Structures are given as C-alpha cells and as structure tokens.
C-alpha cells in the first residue's frame, strides 16, 4: 500500500449522509470513497490548469494570434467559405 497522509475536512450534513450511504452500498470505507473522489476530481481537472500555464507561457514568448484574425475566423463559421483556424 502506498504511503498516505491524513486529511481532515468538513462536509455539510447532506453530503456526509450521501457519503455514508455510498460507502455502505459499495462496501468501502468513507475514507476510501472520499479519497477516490478527490483523486478522480484532480485527474479530471488538472489538464485545465496545465493548459492555462502552457497558454500563458506561449503568450509570454509572443506566440499569439491577433484578436482581429480570431474574430474574422469565428465570424466565418458555418459559412460556405469558412476560414482556416489562425495560427
């Protein structure tokens, strides 16, 4: 088993009750259900922070598309002569 750390948190009563029910129905501990939920949340959302950091770094390097080009591209969506995505 991997090393673990203790985390204490407060839950509203409704969430705590739902956690209890889920833990009982899946024959797992509350702690395990909560740990799995937190791990999944982090995995599902970490990409967004990474993408933002990559975008900021690209902007700092001057790798940006002028606003006017993006607006023209978006306005062309759904038209017969839709523009290619600006790069």
PDB file of N, CA, C and O in Angstrom:
ATOM      1  N   UNK A   1       0.840  -1.186   0.000  1.00  0.00           N
ATOM      2  CA  UNK A   1       0.000   0.000   0.000  1.00  0.00           C
ATOM      3  C   UNK A   1       0.883   1.247   0.000  1.00  0.00           C
ATOM      4  O   UNK A   1       1.864   1.320   0.740  1.00  0.00           O
ATOM      5  N   UNK A   2       0.533   2.210  -0.821  1.00  0.00           N
ATOM      6  CA  UNK A   2       1.312   3.438  -0.919  1.00  0.00           C
ATOM      7  C   UNK A   2       1.187   4.253   0.368  1.00  0.00           C
ATOM      8  O   UNK A   2       0.165   4.191   1.051  1.00  0.00           O
ATOM      9  N   UNK A   3       2.227   5.012   0.692  1.00  0.00           N
ATOM     10  CA  UNK A   3       2.139   5.867   1.874  1.00  0.00           C
ATOM     11  C   UNK A   3       0.985   6.858   1.717  1.00  0.00           C
ATOM     12  O   UNK A   3       0.666   7.276   0.604  1.00  0.00           O
ATOM     13  N   UNK A   4       0.377   7.221   2.812  1.00  0.00           N
ATOM     14  CA  UNK A   4      -0.750   8.154   2.738  1.00  0.00           C
ATOM     15  C   UNK A   4      -0.602   9.225   3.810  1.00  0.00           C
ATOM     16  O   UNK A   4       0.203   9.105   4.734  1.00  0.00           O
ATOM     17  N   UNK A   5      -1.391  10.259   3.661  1.00  0.00           N
ATOM     18  CA  UNK A   5      -1.425  11.353   4.626  1.00  0.00           C
ATOM     19  C   UNK A   5      -2.845  11.523   5.129  1.00  0.00           C
ATOM     20  O   UNK A   5      -3.809  11.210   4.430  1.00  0.00           O
ATOM     21  N   UNK A   6      -2.959  12.012   6.322  1.00  0.00           N
ATOM     22  CA  UNK A   6      -4.258  12.269   6.913  1.00  0.00           C
ATOM     23  C   UNK A   6      -4.748  13.641   6.466  1.00  0.00           C
ATOM     24  O   UNK A   6      -3.995  14.614   6.484  1.00  0.00           O
ATOM     25  N   UNK A   7      -6.009  13.711   6.067  1.00  0.00           N
ATOM     26  CA  UNK A   7      -6.640  14.966   5.663  1.00  0.00           C
ATOM     27  C   UNK A   7      -7.956  15.079   6.412  1.00  0.00           C
ATOM     28  O   UNK A   7      -8.765  14.151   6.405  1.00  0.00           O
ATOM     29  N   UNK A   8      -8.166  16.202   7.047  1.00  0.00           N
ATOM     30  CA  UNK A   8      -9.418  16.443   7.743  1.00  0.00           C
ATOM     31  C   UNK A   8     -10.189  17.498   6.972  1.00  0.00           C
ATOM     32  O   UNK A   8      -9.628  18.517   6.568  1.00  0.00           O
ATOM     33  N   UNK A   9     -11.485  17.251   6.768  1.00  0.00           N
ATOM     34  CA  UNK A   9     -12.304  18.243   6.077  1.00  0.00           C
ATOM     35  C   UNK A   9     -13.698  18.255   6.648  1.00  0.00           C
ATOM     36  O   UNK A   9     -14.132  17.306   7.302  1.00  0.00           O
ATOM     37  N   UNK A  10     -14.388  19.337   6.393  1.00  0.00           N
ATOM     38  CA  UNK A  10     -15.760  19.473   6.877  1.00  0.00           C
ATOM     39  C   UNK A  10     -16.710  19.300   5.701  1.00  0.00           C
ATOM     40  O   UNK A  10     -16.486  19.844   4.619  1.00  0.00           O
ATOM     41  N   UNK A  11     -17.767  18.539   5.927  1.00  0.00           N
ATOM     42  CA  UNK A  11     -18.803  18.329   4.926  1.00  0.00           C
ATOM     43  C   UNK A  11     -20.135  18.786   5.490  1.00  0.00           C
ATOM     44  O   UNK A  11     -20.386  18.666   6.689  1.00  0.00           O
ATOM     45  N   UNK A  12     -20.985  19.308   4.624  1.00  0.00           N
ATOM     46  CA  UNK A  12     -22.334  19.601   5.100  1.00  0.00           C
ATOM     47  C   UNK A  12     -23.041  18.275   5.372  1.00  0.00           C
ATOM     48  O   UNK A  12     -22.628  17.230   4.868  1.00  0.00           O
ATOM     49  N   UNK A  13     -24.081  18.319   6.150  1.00  0.00           N
ATOM     50  CA  UNK A  13     -24.754  17.102   6.600  1.00  0.00           C
ATOM     51  C   UNK A  13     -25.273  16.262   5.432  1.00  0.00           C
ATOM     52  O   UNK A  13     -25.168  15.036   5.462  1.00  0.00           O
ATOM     53  N   UNK A  14     -25.825  16.898   4.420  1.00  0.00           N
ATOM     54  CA  UNK A  14     -26.377  16.155   3.278  1.00  0.00           C
ATOM     55  C   UNK A  14     -25.273  15.395   2.545  1.00  0.00           C
ATOM     56  O   UNK A  14     -25.460  14.236   2.175  1.00  0.00           O
ATOM     57  N   UNK A  15     -24.137  16.032   2.337  1.00  0.00           N
ATOM     58  CA  UNK A  15     -23.028  15.369   1.651  1.00  0.00           C
ATOM     59  C   UNK A  15     -22.479  14.235   2.498  1.00  0.00           C
ATOM     60  O   UNK A  15     -22.156  13.168   1.977  1.00  0.00           O
ATOM     61  N   UNK A  16     -22.375  14.456   3.784  1.00  0.00           N
ATOM     62  CA  UNK A  16     -21.887  13.424   4.688  1.00  0.00           C
ATOM     63  C   UNK A  16     -22.812  12.203   4.675  1.00  0.00           C
ATOM     64  O   UNK A  16     -22.348  11.063   4.672  1.00  0.00           O
ATOM     65  N   UNK A  17     -24.109  12.452   4.666  1.00  0.00           N
ATOM     66  CA  UNK A  17     -25.087  11.360   4.614  1.00  0.00           C
ATOM     67  C   UNK A  17     -24.955  10.589   3.311  1.00  0.00           C
ATOM     68  O   UNK A  17     -24.990   9.358   3.313  1.00  0.00           O
ATOM     69  N   UNK A  18     -24.807  11.290   2.215  1.00  0.00           N
ATOM     70  CA  UNK A  18     -24.652  10.623   0.918  1.00  0.00           C
ATOM     71  C   UNK A  18     -23.358   9.816   0.868  1.00  0.00           C
ATOM     72  O   UNK A  18     -23.323   8.721   0.308  1.00  0.00           O
ATOM     73  N   UNK A  19     -22.298  10.364   1.456  1.00  0.00           N
ATOM     74  CA  UNK A  19     -21.026   9.641   1.520  1.00  0.00           C
ATOM     75  C   UNK A  19     -21.192   8.350   2.318  1.00  0.00           C
ATOM     76  O   UNK A  19     -20.706   7.296   1.908  1.00  0.00           O
ATOM     77  N   UNK A  20     -21.877   8.435   3.457  1.00  0.00           N
ATOM     78  CA  UNK A  20     -22.128   7.241   4.264  1.00  0.00           C
ATOM     79  C   UNK A  20     -22.890   6.181   3.469  1.00  0.00           C
ATOM     80  O   UNK A  20     -22.525   5.005   3.481  1.00  0.00           O
ATOM     81  N   UNK A  21     -23.929   6.597   2.794  1.00  0.00           N
ATOM     82  CA  UNK A  21     -24.741   5.644   2.021  1.00  0.00           C
ATOM     83  C   UNK A  21     -23.923   4.987   0.913  1.00  0.00           C
ATOM     84  O   UNK A  21     -24.002   3.776   0.707  1.00  0.00           O
ATOM     85  N   UNK A  22     -23.145   5.788   0.209  1.00  0.00           N
ATOM     86  CA  UNK A  22     -22.337   5.240  -0.875  1.00  0.00           C
ATOM     87  C   UNK A  22     -21.291   4.272  -0.336  1.00  0.00           C
ATOM     88  O   UNK A  22     -21.064   3.207  -0.911  1.00  0.00           O
ATOM     89  N   UNK A  23     -20.667   4.642   0.755  1.00  0.00           N
ATOM     90  CA  UNK A  23     -19.657   3.762   1.357  1.00  0.00           C
ATOM     91  C   UNK A  23     -20.280   2.428   1.759  1.00  0.00           C
ATOM     92  O   UNK A  23     -19.721   1.369   1.472  1.00  0.00           O
ATOM     93  N   UNK A  24     -21.428   2.476   2.417  1.00  0.00           N
ATOM     94  CA  UNK A  24     -22.095   1.230   2.829  1.00  0.00           C
ATOM     95  C   UNK A  24     -22.500   0.386   1.620  1.00  0.00           C
ATOM     96  O   UNK A  24     -22.290  -0.827   1.599  1.00  0.00           O
ATOM     97  N   UNK A  25     -23.078   1.034   0.624  1.00  0.00           N
ATOM     98  CA  UNK A  25     -23.597   0.276  -0.529  1.00  0.00           C
ATOM     99  C   UNK A  25     -22.487  -0.326  -1.384  1.00  0.00           C
ATOM    100  O   UNK A  25     -22.723  -1.291  -2.112  1.00  0.00           O
ATOM    101  N   UNK A  26     -21.287   0.228  -1.306  1.00  0.00           N
ATOM    102  CA  UNK A  26     -20.167  -0.298  -2.090  1.00  0.00           C
ATOM    103  C   UNK A  26     -19.182  -1.078  -1.219  1.00  0.00           C
ATOM    104  O   UNK A  26     -18.136  -1.524  -1.692  1.00  0.00           O
ATOM    105  N   UNK A  27     -19.527  -1.233   0.035  1.00  0.00           N
ATOM    106  CA  UNK A  27     -18.701  -1.969   0.989  1.00  0.00           C
ATOM    107  C   UNK A  27     -17.275  -1.418   1.046  1.00  0.00           C
ATOM    108  O   UNK A  27     -16.294  -2.162   1.029  1.00  0.00           O
ATOM    109  N   UNK A  28     -17.198  -0.088   1.114  1.00  0.00           N
ATOM    110  CA  UNK A  28     -15.911   0.596   1.258  1.00  0.00           C
ATOM    111  C   UNK A  28     -16.012   1.555   2.438  1.00  0.00           C
ATOM    112  O   UNK A  28     -17.107   1.853   2.915  1.00  0.00           O
ATOM    113  N   UNK A  29     -14.879   2.028   2.896  1.00  0.00           N
ATOM    114  CA  UNK A  29     -14.901   3.000   3.995  1.00  0.00           C
ATOM    115  C   UNK A  29     -15.209   4.386   3.430  1.00  0.00           C
ATOM    116  O   UNK A  29     -15.017   4.658   2.245  1.00  0.00           O
ATOM    117  N   UNK A  30     -15.691   5.247   4.318  1.00  0.00           N
ATOM    118  CA  UNK A  30     -15.911   6.643   3.921  1.00  0.00           C
ATOM    119  C   UNK A  30     -14.618   7.256   3.406  1.00  0.00           C
ATOM    120  O   UNK A  30     -14.610   7.987   2.415  1.00  0.00           O
ATOM    121  N   UNK A  31     -13.535   6.948   4.088  1.00  0.00           N
ATOM    122  CA  UNK A  31     -12.238   7.495   3.714  1.00  0.00           C
ATOM    123  C   UNK A  31     -11.846   7.065   2.302  1.00  0.00           C
ATOM    124  O   UNK A  31     -11.358   7.872   1.511  1.00  0.00           O
ATOM    125  N   UNK A  32     -12.063   5.801   1.998  1.00  0.00           N
ATOM    126  CA  UNK A  32     -11.688   5.310   0.665  1.00  0.00           C
ATOM    127  C   UNK A  32     -12.535   5.966  -0.423  1.00  0.00           C
ATOM    128  O   UNK A  32     -12.011   6.372  -1.460  1.00  0.00           O
ATOM    129  N   UNK A  33     -13.844   6.070  -0.186  1.00  0.00           N
ATOM    130  CA  UNK A  33     -14.729   6.711  -1.164  1.00  0.00           C
ATOM    131  C   UNK A  33     -14.303   8.161  -1.369  1.00  0.00           C
ATOM    132  O   UNK A  33     -14.225   8.628  -2.506  1.00  0.00           O
ATOM    133  N   UNK A  34     -14.029   8.871  -0.289  1.00  0.00           N
ATOM    134  CA  UNK A  34     -13.624  10.276  -0.388  1.00  0.00           C
ATOM    135  C   UNK A  34     -12.286  10.409  -1.103  1.00  0.00           C
ATOM    136  O   UNK A  34     -12.120  11.296  -1.941  1.00  0.00           O
ATOM    137  N   UNK A  35     -11.331   9.543  -0.784  1.00  0.00           N
ATOM    138  CA  UNK A  35     -10.017   9.600  -1.426  1.00  0.00           C
ATOM    139  C   UNK A  35     -10.131   9.333  -2.926  1.00  0.00           C
ATOM    140  O   UNK A  35      -9.487  10.007  -3.730  1.00  0.00           O
ATOM    141  N   UNK A  36     -10.955   8.343  -3.303  1.00  0.00           N
ATOM    142  CA  UNK A  36     -11.150   8.057  -4.721  1.00  0.00           C
ATOM    143  C   UNK A  36     -11.814   9.238  -5.441  1.00  0.00           C
ATOM    144  O   UNK A  36     -11.461   9.566  -6.574  1.00  0.00           O
ATOM    145  N   UNK A  37     -12.771   9.863  -4.773  1.00  0.00           N
ATOM    146  CA  UNK A  37     -13.461  11.012  -5.370  1.00  0.00           C
ATOM    147  C   UNK A  37     -12.500  12.179  -5.583  1.00  0.00           C
ATOM    148  O   UNK A  37     -12.529  12.830  -6.627  1.00  0.00           O
ATOM    149  N   UNK A  38     -11.659  12.438  -4.603  1.00  0.00           N
ATOM    150  CA  UNK A  38     -10.689  13.529  -4.721  1.00  0.00           C
ATOM    151  C   UNK A  38      -9.683  13.229  -5.823  1.00  0.00           C
ATOM    152  O   UNK A  38      -9.354  14.111  -6.616  1.00  0.00           O
ATOM    153  N   UNK A  39      -9.192  11.995  -5.883  1.00  0.00           N
ATOM    154  CA  UNK A  39      -8.227  11.619  -6.928  1.00  0.00           C
ATOM    155  C   UNK A  39      -8.842  11.782  -8.316  1.00  0.00           C
ATOM    156  O   UNK A  39      -8.183  12.273  -9.233  1.00  0.00           O
ATOM    157  N   UNK A  40     -10.099  11.372  -8.474  1.00  0.00           N
ATOM    158  CA  UNK A  40     -10.767  11.500  -9.773  1.00  0.00           C
ATOM    159  C   UNK A  40     -10.968  12.971 -10.130  1.00  0.00           C
ATOM    160  O   UNK A  40     -10.755  13.362 -11.277  1.00  0.00           O
ATOM    161  N   UNK A  41     -11.373  13.780  -9.169  1.00  0.00           N
ATOM    162  CA  UNK A  41     -11.573  15.204  -9.414  1.00  0.00           C
ATOM    163  C   UNK A  41     -10.278  15.850  -9.899  1.00  0.00           C
ATOM    164  O   UNK A  41     -10.283  16.621 -10.859  1.00  0.00           O
ATOM    165  N   UNK A  42      -9.187  15.535  -9.240  1.00  0.00           N
ATOM    166  CA  UNK A  42      -7.890  16.100  -9.619  1.00  0.00           C
ATOM    167  C   UNK A  42      -7.504  15.648 -11.021  1.00  0.00           C
ATOM    168  O   UNK A  42      -7.067  16.460 -11.836  1.00  0.00           O
ATOM    169  N   UNK A  43      -7.661  14.370 -11.307  1.00  0.00           N
ATOM    170  CA  UNK A  43      -7.326  13.850 -12.636  1.00  0.00           C
ATOM    171  C   UNK A  43      -8.184  14.498 -13.715  1.00  0.00           C
ATOM    172  O   UNK A  43      -7.693  14.807 -14.800  1.00  0.00           O
ATOM    173  N   UNK A  44      -9.465  14.705 -13.419  1.00  0.00           N
ATOM    174  CA  UNK A  44     -10.378  15.284 -14.402  1.00  0.00           C
ATOM    175  C   UNK A  44     -10.145  16.771 -14.644  1.00  0.00           C
ATOM    176  O   UNK A  44     -10.511  17.289 -15.698  1.00  0.00           O
ATOM    177  N   UNK A  45      -9.539  17.463 -13.680  1.00  0.00           N
ATOM    178  CA  UNK A  45      -9.423  18.914 -13.786  1.00  0.00           C
ATOM    179  C   UNK A  45      -8.003  19.450 -13.922  1.00  0.00           C
ATOM    180  O   UNK A  45      -7.830  20.618 -14.270  1.00  0.00           O
ATOM    181  N   UNK A  46      -6.997  18.651 -13.663  1.00  0.00           N
ATOM    182  CA  UNK A  46      -5.619  19.131 -13.716  1.00  0.00           C
ATOM    183  C   UNK A  46      -5.227  19.586 -15.112  1.00  0.00           C
ATOM    184  O   UNK A  46      -4.407  20.493 -15.251  1.00  0.00           O
ATOM    185  N   UNK A  47      -5.795  18.976 -16.155  1.00  0.00           N
ATOM    186  CA  UNK A  47      -5.454  19.352 -17.530  1.00  0.00           C
ATOM    187  C   UNK A  47      -5.734  20.836 -17.766  1.00  0.00           C
ATOM    188  O   UNK A  47      -5.008  21.490 -18.516  1.00  0.00           O
ATOM    189  N   UNK A  48      -6.775  21.368 -17.136  1.00  0.00           N
ATOM    190  CA  UNK A  48      -7.152  22.762 -17.370  1.00  0.00           C
ATOM    191  C   UNK A  48      -6.067  23.713 -16.854  1.00  0.00           C
ATOM    192  O   UNK A  48      -5.700  24.668 -17.538  1.00  0.00           O
ATOM    193  N   UNK A  49      -5.567  23.456 -15.677  1.00  0.00           N
ATOM    194  CA  UNK A  49      -4.510  24.294 -15.120  1.00  0.00           C
ATOM    195  C   UNK A  49      -3.260  24.199 -15.993  1.00  0.00           C
ATOM    196  O   UNK A  49      -2.614  25.210 -16.268  1.00  0.00           O
ATOM    197  N   UNK A  50      -2.921  22.987 -16.426  1.00  0.00           N
ATOM    198  CA  UNK A  50      -1.757  22.802 -17.293  1.00  0.00           C
ATOM    199  C   UNK A  50      -1.923  23.558 -18.615  1.00  0.00           C
ATOM    200  O   UNK A  50      -0.978  24.181 -19.099  1.00  0.00           O
ATOM    201  N   UNK A  51      -3.118  23.502 -19.194  1.00  0.00           N
ATOM    202  CA  UNK A  51      -3.372  24.198 -20.464  1.00  0.00           C
ATOM    203  C   UNK A  51      -3.262  25.712 -20.288  1.00  0.00           C
ATOM    204  O   UNK A  51      -2.732  26.401 -21.160  1.00  0.00           O
ATOM    205  N   UNK A  52      -3.750  26.221 -19.186  1.00  0.00           N
ATOM    206  CA  UNK A  52      -3.652  27.658 -18.918  1.00  0.00           C
ATOM    207  C   UNK A  52      -2.188  28.066 -18.770  1.00  0.00           C
ATOM    208  O   UNK A  52      -1.762  29.078 -19.326  1.00  0.00           O
ATOM    209  N   UNK A  53      -1.424  27.276 -18.023  1.00  0.00           N
ATOM    210  CA  UNK A  53       0.001  27.587 -17.849  1.00  0.00           C
ATOM    211  C   UNK A  53       0.741  27.551 -19.184  1.00  0.00           C
ATOM    212  O   UNK A  53       1.592  28.402 -19.443  1.00  0.00           O
ATOM    213  N   UNK A  54       0.422  26.567 -20.038  1.00  0.00           N
ATOM    214  CA  UNK A  54       1.053  26.495 -21.358  1.00  0.00           C
ATOM    215  C   UNK A  54       0.680  27.715 -22.200  1.00  0.00           C
ATOM    216  O   UNK A  54       1.529  28.277 -22.891  1.00  0.00           O
ATOM    217  N   UNK A  55      -0.575  28.117 -22.142  1.00  0.00           N
ATOM    218  CA  UNK A  55      -1.029  29.283 -22.892  1.00  0.00           C
ATOM    219  C   UNK A  55      -0.353  30.563 -22.431  1.00  0.00           C
ATOM    220  O   UNK A  55       0.031  31.394 -23.254  1.00  0.00           O
ATOM    221  N   UNK A  56      -0.207  30.728 -21.133  1.00  0.00           N
ATOM    222  CA  UNK A  56       0.466  31.915 -20.604  1.00  0.00           C
ATOM    223  C   UNK A  56       1.932  31.945 -21.017  1.00  0.00           C
ATOM    224  O   UNK A  56       2.466  33.000 -21.360  1.00  0.00           O
ATOM    225  N   UNK A  57       2.578  30.785 -20.984  1.00  0.00           N
ATOM    226  CA  UNK A  57       3.986  30.717 -21.395  1.00  0.00           C
ATOM    227  C   UNK A  57       4.117  31.056 -22.878  1.00  0.00           C
ATOM    228  O   UNK A  57       5.042  31.767 -23.271  1.00  0.00           O
ATOM    229  N   UNK A  58       3.203  30.556 -23.697  1.00  0.00           N
ATOM    230  CA  UNK A  58       3.231  30.861 -25.132  1.00  0.00           C
ATOM    231  C   UNK A  58       3.025  32.354 -25.365  1.00  0.00           C
ATOM    232  O   UNK A  58       3.684  32.949 -26.218  1.00  0.00           O
ATOM    233  N   UNK A  59       2.115  32.954 -24.612  1.00  0.00           N
ATOM    234  CA  UNK A  59       1.870  34.392 -24.755  1.00  0.00           C
ATOM    235  C   UNK A  59       3.102  35.196 -24.361  1.00  0.00           C
ATOM    236  O   UNK A  59       3.430  36.188 -25.011  1.00  0.00           O
ATOM    237  N   UNK A  60       3.783  34.776 -23.304  1.00  0.00           N
ATOM    238  CA  UNK A  60       4.999  35.466 -22.885  1.00  0.00           C
ATOM    239  C   UNK A  60       6.096  35.371 -23.945  1.00  0.00           C
ATOM    240  O   UNK A  60       6.935  36.265 -24.059  1.00  0.00           O
ATOM    241  N   UNK A  61       6.086  34.285 -24.720  1.00  0.00           N
ATOM    242  CA  UNK A  61       7.053  34.131 -25.812  1.00  0.00           C
ATOM    243  C   UNK A  61       6.605  34.873 -27.078  1.00  0.00           C
ATOM    244  O   UNK A  61       7.324  34.894 -28.077  1.00  0.00           O
ATOM    245  N   UNK A  62       5.429  35.473 -27.029  1.00  0.00           N
ATOM    246  CA  UNK A  62       4.914  36.214 -28.183  1.00  0.00           C
ATOM    247  C   UNK A  62       4.186  35.335 -29.186  1.00  0.00           C
ATOM    248  O   UNK A  62       3.893  35.772 -30.299  1.00  0.00           O
ATOM    249  N   UNK A  63       3.893  34.109 -28.805  1.00  0.00           N
ATOM    250  CA  UNK A  63       3.201  33.179 -29.693  1.00  0.00           C
ATOM    251  C   UNK A  63       1.696  33.374 -29.548  1.00  0.00           C
ATOM    252  O   UNK A  63       1.011  32.581 -28.902  1.00  0.00           O
ATOM    253  N   UNK A  64       1.199  34.434 -30.155  1.00  0.00           N
ATOM    254  CA  UNK A  64      -0.220  34.767 -30.053  1.00  0.00           C
ATOM    255  C   UNK A  64      -0.789  35.032 -31.440  1.00  0.00           C
ATOM    256  O   UNK A  64      -0.051  35.292 -32.390  1.00  0.00           O
ATOM    257  N   UNK A  65      -2.106  34.961 -31.538  1.00  0.00           N
ATOM    258  CA  UNK A  65      -2.808  35.281 -32.777  1.00  0.00           C
ATOM    259  C   UNK A  65      -3.521  36.608 -32.539  1.00  0.00           C
ATOM    260  O   UNK A  65      -4.207  36.765 -31.529  1.00  0.00           O
ATOM    261  N   UNK A  66      -3.370  37.554 -33.443  1.00  0.00           N
ATOM    262  CA  UNK A  66      -4.060  38.840 -33.259  1.00  0.00           C
ATOM    263  C   UNK A  66      -5.575  38.661 -33.129  1.00  0.00           C
ATOM    264  O   UNK A  66      -6.181  37.827 -33.801  1.00  0.00           O
ATOM    265  N   UNK A  67      -6.153  39.450 -32.263  1.00  0.00           N
ATOM    266  CA  UNK A  67      -7.585  39.377 -31.976  1.00  0.00           C
ATOM    267  C   UNK A  67      -8.420  39.471 -33.253  1.00  0.00           C
ATOM    268  O   UNK A  67      -9.390  38.733 -33.421  1.00  0.00           O
ATOM    269  N   UNK A  68      -8.049  40.356 -34.126  1.00  0.00           N
ATOM    270  CA  UNK A  68      -8.819  40.573 -35.357  1.00  0.00           C
ATOM    271  C   UNK A  68      -8.884  39.301 -36.201  1.00  0.00           C
ATOM    272  O   UNK A  68      -9.912  39.014 -36.815  1.00  0.00           O
ATOM    273  N   UNK A  69      -7.795  38.546 -36.232  1.00  0.00           N
ATOM    274  CA  UNK A  69      -7.780  37.301 -37.002  1.00  0.00           C
ATOM    275  C   UNK A  69      -8.724  36.264 -36.396  1.00  0.00           C
ATOM    276  O   UNK A  69      -9.406  35.535 -37.116  1.00  0.00           O
ATOM    277  N   UNK A  70      -8.753  36.208 -35.090  1.00  0.00           N
ATOM    278  CA  UNK A  70      -9.643  35.259 -34.417  1.00  0.00           C
ATOM    279  C   UNK A  70     -11.098  35.651 -34.661  1.00  0.00           C
ATOM    280  O   UNK A  70     -11.932  34.790 -34.939  1.00  0.00           O
ATOM    281  N   UNK A  71     -11.406  36.930 -34.560  1.00  0.00           N
ATOM    282  CA  UNK A  71     -12.772  37.401 -34.789  1.00  0.00           C
ATOM    283  C   UNK A  71     -13.211  37.060 -36.211  1.00  0.00           C
ATOM    284  O   UNK A  71     -14.318  36.561 -36.411  1.00  0.00           O
ATOM    285  N   UNK A  72     -12.361  37.323 -37.193  1.00  0.00           N
ATOM    286  CA  UNK A  72     -12.701  37.017 -38.587  1.00  0.00           C
ATOM    287  C   UNK A  72     -12.934  35.519 -38.771  1.00  0.00           C
ATOM    288  O   UNK A  72     -13.845  35.115 -39.495  1.00  0.00           O
ATOM    289  N   UNK A  73     -12.120  34.704 -38.123  1.00  0.00           N
ATOM    290  CA  UNK A  73     -12.272  33.250 -38.218  1.00  0.00           C
ATOM    291  C   UNK A  73     -13.617  32.812 -37.633  1.00  0.00           C
ATOM    292  O   UNK A  73     -14.347  32.037 -38.252  1.00  0.00           O
ATOM    293  N   UNK A  74     -13.938  33.313 -36.438  1.00  0.00           N
ATOM    294  CA  UNK A  74     -15.187  32.928 -35.777  1.00  0.00           C
ATOM    295  C   UNK A  74     -16.387  33.386 -36.602  1.00  0.00           C
ATOM    296  O   UNK A  74     -17.369  32.653 -36.722  1.00  0.00           O
ATOM    297  N   UNK A  75     -16.321  34.568 -37.161  1.00  0.00           N
ATOM    298  CA  UNK A  75     -17.440  35.072 -37.972  1.00  0.00           C
ATOM    299  C   UNK A  75     -17.652  34.225 -39.230  1.00  0.00           C
ATOM    300  O   UNK A  75     -18.742  34.226 -39.801  1.00  0.00           O
ATOM    301  N   UNK A  76     -16.622  33.510 -39.658  1.00  0.00           N
ATOM    302  CA  UNK A  76     -16.753  32.704 -40.867  1.00  0.00           C
ATOM    303  C   UNK A  76     -17.364  31.326 -40.605  1.00  0.00           C
ATOM    304  O   UNK A  76     -17.696  30.607 -41.548  1.00  0.00           O
ATOM    305  N   UNK A  77     -17.512  30.959 -39.347  1.00  0.00           N
ATOM    306  CA  UNK A  77     -18.037  29.633 -39.024  1.00  0.00           C
ATOM    307  C   UNK A  77     -19.415  29.446 -39.632  1.00  0.00           C
ATOM    308  O   UNK A  77     -20.261  30.339 -39.576  1.00  0.00           O
ATOM    309  N   UNK A  78     -19.632  28.267 -40.216  1.00  0.00           N
ATOM    310  CA  UNK A  78     -20.934  27.940 -40.778  1.00  0.00           C
ATOM    311  C   UNK A  78     -21.182  28.536 -42.149  1.00  0.00           C
ATOM    312  O   UNK A  78     -22.240  28.316 -42.738  1.00  0.00           O
ATOM    313  N   UNK A  79     -20.232  29.280 -42.659  1.00  0.00           N
ATOM    314  CA  UNK A  79     -20.381  29.870 -43.985  1.00  0.00           C
ATOM    315  C   UNK A  79     -19.733  28.972 -45.019  1.00  0.00           C
ATOM    316  O   UNK A  79     -18.924  28.104 -44.694  1.00  0.00           O
ATOM    317  N   UNK A  80     -20.099  29.194 -46.255  1.00  0.00           N
ATOM    318  CA  UNK A  80     -19.580  28.368 -47.345  1.00  0.00           C
ATOM    319  C   UNK A  80     -18.069  28.460 -47.453  1.00  0.00           C
ATOM    320  O   UNK A  80     -17.410  27.464 -47.751  1.00  0.00           O
ATOM    321  N   UNK A  81     -17.515  29.631 -47.217  1.00  0.00           N
ATOM    322  CA  UNK A  81     -16.066  29.821 -47.313  1.00  0.00           C
ATOM    323  C   UNK A  81     -15.481  30.037 -45.911  1.00  0.00           C
ATOM    324  O   UNK A  81     -14.870  31.066 -45.623  1.00  0.00           O
ATOM    325  N   UNK A  82     -15.686  29.053 -45.070  1.00  0.00           N
ATOM    326  CA  UNK A  82     -15.170  29.143 -43.693  1.00  0.00           C
ATOM    327  C   UNK A  82     -13.652  29.220 -43.709  1.00  0.00           C
ATOM    328  O   UNK A  82     -12.983  28.459 -44.408  1.00  0.00           O
ATOM    329  N   UNK A  83     -13.118  30.156 -42.921  1.00  0.00           N
ATOM    330  CA  UNK A  83     -11.666  30.349 -42.844  1.00  0.00           C
ATOM    331  C   UNK A  83     -10.995  29.213 -42.058  1.00  0.00           C
ATOM    332  O   UNK A  83     -11.618  28.565 -41.217  1.00  0.00           O
ATOM    333  N   UNK A  84      -9.726  28.995 -42.350  1.00  0.00           N
ATOM    334  CA  UNK A  84      -8.943  28.058 -41.561  1.00  0.00           C
ATOM    335  C   UNK A  84      -8.585  28.698 -40.233  1.00  0.00           C
ATOM    336  O   UNK A  84      -8.483  29.921 -40.133  1.00  0.00           O
ATOM    337  N   UNK A  85      -8.397  27.887 -39.232  1.00  0.00           N
ATOM    338  CA  UNK A  85      -8.022  28.374 -37.913  1.00  0.00           C
ATOM    339  C   UNK A  85      -6.709  29.125 -37.985  1.00  0.00           C
ATOM    340  O   UNK A  85      -5.727  28.603 -38.513  1.00  0.00           O
ATOM    341  N   UNK A  86      -6.673  30.345 -37.461  1.00  0.00           N
ATOM    342  CA  UNK A  86      -5.419  31.103 -37.471  1.00  0.00           C
ATOM    343  C   UNK A  86      -4.368  30.468 -36.565  1.00  0.00           C
ATOM    344  O   UNK A  86      -4.700  29.866 -35.544  1.00  0.00           O
ATOM    345  N   UNK A  87      -3.127  30.604 -36.937  1.00  0.00           N
ATOM    346  CA  UNK A  87      -2.040  30.019 -36.130  1.00  0.00           C
ATOM    347  C   UNK A  87      -1.022  31.075 -35.794  1.00  0.00           C
ATOM    348  O   UNK A  87      -0.031  30.785 -35.123  1.00  0.00           O
TER     349      UNK A  87
END
